[in-house]
Amino acid sequence: MSGVLVVLGFGIALAIGLLSFIAGWKNGRARLEAEIAEDAERRAADKALYDSEKAKIKREVFKDADTKKKKMSNNSGRDKFNAVNDILRNKN
């Protein structure tokens, strides 16, 4: 009789452990999937920010290049000399 109770108790403990493991597995997997989705959203937002900053820098560089080009295209020799000096000294 006591052997049957031991086997029955062991079986119940095993069933409870198995059910707890399955529930924990599903819960952990759901948490991981949510984290992966959150990382993907964050990565997309970071890429959008990076692209906008890159475009802004590109516009500024082209604007600066156009200004330098206009300075260099003046007819006066002295203006060209001053423009070259400004470029060499990294002045705007």
C-alpha positions in Angstrom: 0.0 0.0 0.0 2.8 2.5 0.9 4.6 1.5 -2.4 1.5 2.5 -4.4 1.3 5.9 -2.5 5.0 6.5 -3.3 4.5 5.7 -7.0 1.4 7.8 -7.1 3.1 10.7 -5.3 6.0 10.5 -7.6 3.7 10.4 -10.7 1.8 13.5 -9.5 5.1 15.3 -8.8 6.4 14.4 -12.2 3.1 15.6 -13.9 3.2 18.9 -12.0 6.9 19.4 -12.9 6.2 18.6 -16.6 3.3 21.0 -16.7 5.3 23.7 -15.0 8.2 23.1 -17.5 5.8 23.4 -20.5 4.2 26.6 -19.1 7.6 28.1 -18.4 8.8 27.2 -21.9 5.8 28.8 -23.6 6.1 31.9 -21.4 9.8 32.3 -22.0 9.4 31.8 -25.8 6.7 34.5 -25.9 9.0 36.9 -24.0 11.8 36.2 -26.4 9.6 36.8 -29.4 8.4 40.1 -27.9 12.0 41.1 -27.3 13.0 40.2 -30.9 10.1 42.3 -32.3 11.1 45.2 -30.0 14.7 45.0 -31.2 13.5 45.0 -34.8 11.4 48.2 -34.2 14.3 49.9 -32.5 16.7 48.9 -35.3 14.2 50.3 -37.9 13.9 53.6 -36.0 17.7 53.9 -35.6 18.1 53.3 -39.4 15.5 56.0 -40.2 17.4 58.5 -37.8 20.7 57.5 -39.4 19.4 58.1 -42.9 17.9 61.5 -42.0 21.2 62.6 -40.4 23.1 61.3 -43.4 20.9 63.3 -45.8 21.2 66.5 -43.6 25.0 66.2 -43.6 25.1 65.6 -47.3 23.0 68.7 -47.9 25.3 70.8 -45.8 28.4 69.5 -47.6 26.9 70.2 -51.0 25.9 73.7 -49.9 29.4 74.3 -48.6 30.9 73.0 -51.8 28.6 75.3 -53.9 29.7 78.3 -51.8 33.3 77.4 -52.4 32.7 76.9 -56.1 31.1 80.4 -56.3 34.0 82.0 -54.5 36.4 80.3 -56.9 34.5 81.3 -60.0 34.8 85.1 -59.4 36.5 87.0 -62.1 39.0 88.9 -59.8 42.4 87.2 -59.3 42.5 88.5 -55.7 39.1 86.9 -54.9 40.3 83.6 -56.1 43.5 84.0 -54.1 41.4 84.7 -51.0 39.1 81.8 -51.7 42.1 79.4 -51.9 43.5 80.8 -48.7 40.2 80.3 -47.0 39.9 76.7 -48.2 43.5 76.0 -47.0 42.7 77.5 -43.6 39.4 75.7 -43.4 37.4 78.9 -43.2 33.8 79.1 -44.5 
